Amino acid sequence: MLFLSLLLFPIYVEAQDFTVETIALLPLETNESSGVIFLNDKLITHNDSAGEAILYEVDPDSGTLIRQLVVENASNVDWEDLCFDQQYIYIGDFGNNSGDRTDLKIYRVSLQEYFQSSNDTVSADTIRFAYSDQESFEPGNKHNFDAEALISFEDSLYIFTKNRGDFHSNIYSVPKIPGDYQIKRVGRINSNGLITGGVHNPLSQEIMLTGYTLTEPFLLRLSQFSGREFTEGEMHRLTFQVDGSYQIEAIEAINEKDYYITSETNKLGEATLYRVNTDFVVSTQNPFTADIQYFPNPVNKLLNIRGLQNPGEISLALFNTMGKQAFYHTAVTRTEDETIKFNLDGVPAGIYLMHLTAQSIDISRKLIIRQSGF
């Protein structure tokens, strides 16, 4: 399968029916809430890096702390998300800010033991893994091997990475059985920001992801996919505003259209519990891209871009069928509707995914480069 079918770009969303309700501040004990699930009418959350190996039950109406449950044979290096199925709770200890961790793992806690524990203590099995495509473990902040989102889907778990290097998200499949694994990438989406949480909603058959940029939080909805081909459907991206901390870290389904989301404490506000309704209206056309033209296609050497409404910087990136960036260049338009020429000389002939970004534009198209003389 060509990588082009695995790199999903967003459809813009009109937000007139989108609402965010502030429910309550989270307890001080969960000021770095990073994952959340909703079980037996209670929220279960946890803190992230350097927190204790504790699951916290919170009342979803008041934000009051109800119970603390210790996972006795686990440590919290950097817990980042939760999910569950009919038998287990899964805790993702795979936060990897510097990209140098070699002890990534997912803890598995029995639901039966969780609910029947008489001393608020449980034990966990361990699923250990490494990314099969990670070659360098030198610490840094521009890599693609951090992760904060974990979902359960059928017999597997799926990790959505938090790419600090390219602001996309890679998707990896992980078995639910304890063991040691080299996990492979099975998909990739253009999130245009940092992904921080995720959930599969079995009622709507959609995947909802949370994330943020430097200025605002957003939701991504993956829908209309078949089987496990999450990137074969549609992706809708919606930015929104909240009162307080916009560092949204987790999301959990309540019903077909409503979700809980949580934020952690930062300089903009306290850790907060929100409720969102996602019955929003979708627009499949970004109004800023309607008149953009790129030609010729196929192209030998010079690619023309025309139809930009606002002067300013424009960037063009080409990705080959293996997902590797083969070309990147920026240019500046000084007048409205100016034609920009990109010289693709030296880029091998083939099929590419063209990613074009400017002030109000973020589009992707298929581009064919021919050998000179054809």
C-alpha positions as CSV (number, residue, x, y, z in Angstrom):
1,M,0.0,0.0,0.0
2,L,1.4,3.4,-0.9
3,F,2.1,5.7,2.1
4,L,0.0,8.3,0.4
5,S,-3.1,6.5,1.6
6,L,-1.8,6.6,5.2
7,L,-1.1,10.3,5.5
8,L,-4.4,11.9,6.5
9,F,-4.9,15.7,6.3
10,P,-7.7,17.6,8.0
11,I,-11.0,18.8,6.8
12,Y,-12.1,22.1,8.2
13,V,-15.0,22.3,10.6
14,E,-17.6,25.1,11.2
15,A,-18.1,25.4,14.9
16,Q,-21.5,26.9,15.3
17,D,-22.9,23.9,17.1
18,F,-19.8,23.1,19.2
19,T,-20.0,23.7,22.9
20,V,-17.5,23.4,25.7
21,E,-18.9,23.3,29.3
22,T,-16.7,23.8,32.3
23,I,-17.8,21.3,35.0
24,A,-15.4,21.7,37.8
25,L,-11.8,22.1,38.9
26,L,-10.1,18.8,39.4
27,P,-8.8,17.8,42.8
28,L,-5.3,19.1,43.8
29,E,-4.2,15.5,43.9
30,T,-4.7,15.3,40.1
31,N,-3.3,18.6,39.1
32,E,-1.4,16.9,36.2
33,S,-4.3,14.8,35.0
34,S,-3.1,13.2,31.8
35,G,-5.5,10.3,31.1
36,V,-9.2,9.6,31.8
37,I,-11.8,6.9,31.5
38,F,-15.4,6.7,32.5
39,L,-16.5,3.5,34.4
40,N,-19.5,2.8,36.6
41,D,-20.4,6.5,36.5
42,K,-17.0,7.6,37.8
43,L,-14.1,9.2,36.2
44,I,-10.7,7.5,36.7
45,T,-7.6,9.6,36.0
46,H,-3.9,9.7,36.9
47,N,-1.0,12.2,36.9
48,D,1.9,12.1,34.5
49,S,5.7,12.2,34.9
50,A,7.1,11.7,38.4
51,G,3.6,11.2,39.8
52,E,2.7,8.3,42.0
53,A,1.5,5.0,40.6
54,I,-2.1,5.8,41.6
55,L,-5.4,5.8,39.9
56,Y,-7.8,8.4,41.2
57,E,-11.6,8.2,41.1
58,V,-13.4,11.5,40.6
59,D,-17.1,12.4,40.7
60,P,-18.0,13.6,37.2
61,D,-20.5,16.2,38.4
62,S,-18.6,17.9,41.2
63,G,-14.9,17.0,40.5
64,T,-14.7,15.7,44.1
65,L,-12.0,13.0,44.8
66,I,-13.7,9.7,45.7
67,R,-11.0,7.1,45.9
68,Q,-7.3,6.5,45.4
69,L,-6.1,3.1,44.2
70,V,-2.4,2.1,44.2
71,V,-0.9,0.0,41.4
72,E,1.6,-1.7,43.7
73,N,4.0,-3.3,41.3
74,A,4.2,-0.3,38.9
75,S,6.1,2.9,38.8
76,N,5.0,6.2,37.1
77,V,7.9,7.2,34.9
78,D,5.5,9.2,32.7
79,W,2.0,7.9,32.6
80,E,0.2,9.6,29.7
81,D,-3.2,7.9,28.9
82,L,-5.8,5.3,29.9
83,C,-8.1,3.1,28.0
84,F,-10.1,-0.1,28.8
85,D,-12.0,-3.0,27.4
86,Q,-14.3,-5.6,28.9
87,Q,-11.5,-7.2,31.0
88,Y,-8.7,-4.7,31.7
89,I,-7.7,-1.1,32.2
90,Y,-4.6,-0.2,30.3
91,I,-2.1,2.5,31.5
92,G,0.3,4.0,29.0
93,D,3.7,4.7,30.6
94,F,5.2,5.9,27.4
95,G,5.7,9.7,27.8
96,N,9.1,10.3,26.2
97,N,9.8,14.1,26.1
98,S,13.4,13.7,25.2
99,G,13.1,10.7,23.0
100,D,15.7,8.7,24.9
101,R,13.5,6.2,26.9
102,T,14.3,2.5,26.5
103,D,11.7,1.3,29.1
104,L,8.4,2.1,27.4
105,K,5.5,0.1,28.7
106,I,1.7,-0.3,29.1
107,Y,0.4,-1.6,32.4
108,R,-2.7,-3.9,32.4
109,V,-4.9,-4.0,35.4
110,S,-7.8,-6.5,35.8
111,L,-11.2,-4.7,36.0
112,Q,-12.4,-7.5,38.4
113,E,-9.5,-6.8,40.7
114,Y,-9.9,-3.1,40.4
115,F,-13.6,-3.2,41.5
116,Q,-13.2,-5.9,44.1
117,S,-10.0,-4.6,45.8
118,S,-10.6,-4.4,49.6
119,N,-7.4,-2.4,50.4
120,D,-7.4,0.0,47.4
121,T,-4.4,-1.8,45.9
122,V,-4.1,-3.8,42.7
123,S,-1.3,-5.4,40.7
124,A,-0.6,-5.1,37.0
125,D,0.8,-7.1,34.1
126,T,3.3,-5.4,31.8
127,I,3.4,-4.9,28.0
128,R,6.9,-3.7,27.1
129,F,7.6,-2.3,23.7
130,A,10.0,-0.3,21.6
131,Y,9.4,1.6,18.3
132,S,10.8,-0.6,15.5
133,D,11.7,2.5,13.4
134,Q,13.5,4.5,16.2
135,E,17.2,4.5,15.4
136,S,18.5,7.3,17.5
137,F,18.1,7.6,21.3
138,E,20.1,10.8,21.7
139,P,18.0,13.2,23.9
140,G,16.4,16.1,22.1
141,N,13.1,18.0,21.7
142,K,12.6,17.7,17.9
143,H,11.8,14.0,17.6
144,N,8.7,11.9,16.7
145,F,8.8,9.3,19.5
146,D,6.9,10.9,22.3
147,A,3.3,9.7,22.9
148,E,0.3,10.7,25.0
149,A,-2.7,8.9,23.4
150,L,-3.8,5.3,23.7
151,I,-7.0,3.7,22.5
152,S,-8.4,0.2,22.7
153,F,-9.8,-1.2,19.4
154,E,-10.9,-4.8,19.1
155,D,-8.0,-7.1,20.1
156,S,-5.3,-4.5,19.9
157,L,-4.1,-1.2,21.5
158,Y,-3.1,1.8,19.3
159,I,-0.7,4.5,20.2
160,F,-1.0,8.0,18.6
161,T,2.4,9.8,18.9
162,K,3.0,13.4,19.9
163,N,5.5,14.4,17.2
164,R,7.6,17.2,18.4
165,G,9.6,17.0,15.2
166,D,7.0,17.5,12.5
167,F,3.7,18.1,14.4
168,H,2.1,15.0,12.8
169,S,1.0,11.8,14.7
170,N,2.2,8.3,13.9
171,I,0.0,5.3,14.7
172,Y,1.4,2.1,16.2
173,S,-0.4,-1.2,16.9
174,V,0.4,-2.9,20.2
175,P,-0.9,-6.4,21.3
176,K,-2.9,-6.6,24.5
177,I,-1.0,-9.6,25.7
178,P,1.9,-9.0,28.2
179,G,5.3,-9.5,26.6
180,D,8.1,-7.6,24.8
181,Y,7.4,-6.2,21.4
182,Q,9.0,-4.2,18.6
183,I,5.9,-2.3,17.4
184,K,5.5,-1.1,13.8
185,R,3.9,2.0,12.5
186,V,0.6,1.4,10.8
187,G,-0.5,4.9,9.9
188,R,0.1,8.6,10.1
189,I,-2.0,11.7,10.3
190,N,-1.3,15.4,9.9
191,S,-2.5,16.7,13.2
192,N,-0.9,20.2,12.8
193,G,-0.2,20.1,16.5
194,L,0.7,17.9,19.5
195,I,-1.7,15.0,20.2
196,T,-2.3,14.5,23.9
197,G,-5.1,12.0,24.3
198,G,-7.5,9.7,22.5
199,V,-10.5,7.4,22.7
200,H,-12.4,5.1,20.4
201,N,-16.1,5.6,20.8
202,P,-17.9,2.3,20.0
203,L,-21.3,4.1,19.8
204,S,-20.3,6.4,17.0
205,Q,-17.5,4.2,15.6
206,E,-15.2,7.2,15.7
207,I,-11.8,8.0,17.2
208,M,-11.5,11.4,19.0
209,L,-8.1,12.9,19.7
210,T,-7.2,15.9,21.7
211,G,-4.2,18.2,21.3
212,Y,-2.9,21.7,21.3
213,T,-0.7,24.2,19.5
214,L,1.2,27.1,21.0
215,T,-2.1,29.1,21.1
216,E,-5.1,26.9,21.3
217,P,-6.5,23.4,21.9
218,F,-8.1,21.3,19.2
219,L,-10.1,18.1,18.6
220,L,-9.5,15.6,15.8
221,R,-12.3,13.3,14.7
222,L,-11.5,10.2,12.6
223,S,-14.6,8.7,11.1
224,Q,-15.9,6.7,8.1
225,F,-13.0,4.3,8.2
226,S,-13.3,0.6,7.5
227,G,-11.9,-2.0,10.0
228,R,-8.5,-0.9,11.4
229,E,-7.8,1.5,8.5
230,F,-8.1,4.6,10.6
231,T,-6.5,6.8,8.0
232,E,-8.7,5.6,5.2
233,G,-11.7,7.7,6.2
234,E,-12.3,11.4,7.1
235,M,-10.6,13.6,9.6
236,H,-12.3,16.7,11.0
237,R,-10.2,19.3,13.0
238,L,-11.8,21.8,15.3
239,T,-10.1,24.4,17.4
240,F,-11.9,25.9,20.4
241,Q,-11.3,28.0,23.5
242,V,-11.7,27.2,27.2
243,D,-11.6,29.3,30.4
244,G,-8.3,28.6,32.0
245,S,-5.6,26.1,31.1
246,Y,-5.8,25.1,27.4
247,Q,-3.3,22.3,27.9
248,I,-5.9,19.6,27.2
249,E,-4.5,16.2,28.1
250,A,-7.2,13.6,27.9
251,I,-10.6,12.7,26.5
252,E,-13.3,10.0,27.2
253,A,-16.6,9.2,25.6
254,I,-19.8,9.6,27.6
255,N,-22.3,8.8,24.8
256,E,-22.4,9.0,21.0
257,K,-21.8,12.8,20.9
258,D,-20.6,13.9,24.3
259,Y,-17.1,13.6,25.8
260,Y,-15.2,14.5,29.0
261,I,-11.9,16.3,28.5
262,T,-9.4,17.3,31.1
263,S,-6.6,19.8,31.3
264,E,-3.6,20.0,33.6
265,T,-2.4,22.9,35.7
266,N,-0.1,25.4,34.1
267,K,0.5,29.2,34.3
268,L,-2.8,29.9,32.5
269,G,-5.1,28.0,34.9
270,E,-5.9,25.0,37.1
271,A,-6.5,21.4,36.1
272,T,-10.1,21.4,34.9
273,L,-12.8,18.9,33.9
274,Y,-14.9,19.9,30.8
275,R,-17.7,18.4,28.8
276,V,-18.0,18.9,25.1
277,N,-20.7,18.1,22.6
278,T,-19.3,17.2,19.1
279,D,-22.6,17.4,17.1
280,F,-21.0,20.1,15.0
281,V,-21.5,21.0,11.4
282,V,-18.8,19.9,9.0
283,S,-17.6,21.9,6.0
284,T,-15.5,19.8,3.5
285,Q,-14.1,22.9,1.8
286,N,-11.6,25.3,3.4
287,P,-12.7,28.6,2.0
288,F,-9.2,29.8,1.8
289,T,-8.1,27.1,-0.6
290,A,-11.0,27.1,-3.1
291,D,-9.2,29.1,-5.8
292,I,-5.6,27.7,-5.4
293,Q,-4.1,26.3,-8.5
294,Y,-1.0,24.2,-8.9
295,F,0.3,23.3,-12.4
296,P,1.5,21.5,-14.3
297,N,0.7,18.0,-12.9
298,P,2.6,15.9,-13.8
299,V,5.5,18.2,-13.6
300,N,9.1,18.0,-14.8
301,K,10.9,20.8,-13.1
302,L,9.0,24.0,-12.3
303,L,5.8,23.8,-10.3
304,N,3.5,26.9,-10.3
305,I,1.3,27.9,-7.4
306,R,-1.3,30.6,-7.9
307,G,-4.4,31.8,-6.2
308,L,-3.2,32.8,-2.8
309,Q,-5.5,35.5,-1.4
310,N,-3.1,37.0,1.1
311,P,0.6,38.0,0.6
312,G,3.1,36.3,2.9
313,E,5.3,33.2,3.4
314,I,4.3,29.9,1.8
315,S,6.0,26.5,2.3
316,L,5.9,23.5,0.1
317,A,6.8,20.0,1.3
318,L,6.9,16.8,-0.8
319,F,6.6,13.3,0.9
320,N,7.5,10.1,-1.1
321,T,5.5,6.9,-0.9
322,M,7.5,5.8,2.2
323,G,6.5,8.9,4.0
324,K,10.0,10.5,3.9
325,Q,10.3,14.2,3.1
326,A,11.9,14.6,-0.3
327,F,11.6,18.3,-0.7
328,Y,11.0,21.4,1.4
329,H,11.2,25.1,0.4
330,T,9.7,28.4,1.4
331,A,8.9,31.5,-0.6
332,V,7.3,34.9,0.0
333,T,4.4,36.3,-2.0
334,R,4.2,40.1,-2.1
335,T,1.0,40.7,-4.1
336,E,-2.4,39.0,-4.2
337,D,-2.8,36.2,-6.8
338,E,1.0,36.2,-7.5
339,T,2.3,33.0,-9.2
340,I,5.1,31.3,-7.2
341,K,7.5,28.9,-8.9
342,F,9.2,26.0,-7.1
343,N,12.1,24.4,-8.8
344,L,11.9,20.6,-8.3
345,D,15.0,19.8,-10.2
346,G,16.8,17.0,-8.4
347,V,13.7,15.4,-6.9
348,P,13.4,11.8,-8.3
349,A,10.5,11.0,-10.6
350,G,7.6,9.4,-8.8
351,I,4.3,10.0,-6.9
352,Y,4.4,12.4,-4.0
353,L,2.1,13.9,-1.4
354,M,2.4,17.7,-1.7
355,H,1.8,19.7,1.5
356,L,1.2,23.4,1.0
357,T,1.0,25.8,4.0
358,A,0.6,29.5,4.3
359,Q,-1.2,31.9,6.6
360,S,-4.7,30.6,6.2
361,I,-3.9,27.5,4.2
362,D,-3.1,23.9,4.9
363,I,-3.8,21.6,2.0
364,S,-2.5,18.3,0.5
365,R,-2.6,17.0,-3.0
366,K,-1.1,14.2,-5.0
367,L,1.7,15.4,-7.3
368,I,3.5,13.4,-10.0
369,I,7.0,14.2,-11.0
370,R,8.1,12.9,-14.4
371,Q,11.6,12.3,-15.7
372,S,13.0,15.1,-17.8
373,G,12.2,14.6,-21.5
374,F,8.9,12.9,-20.9
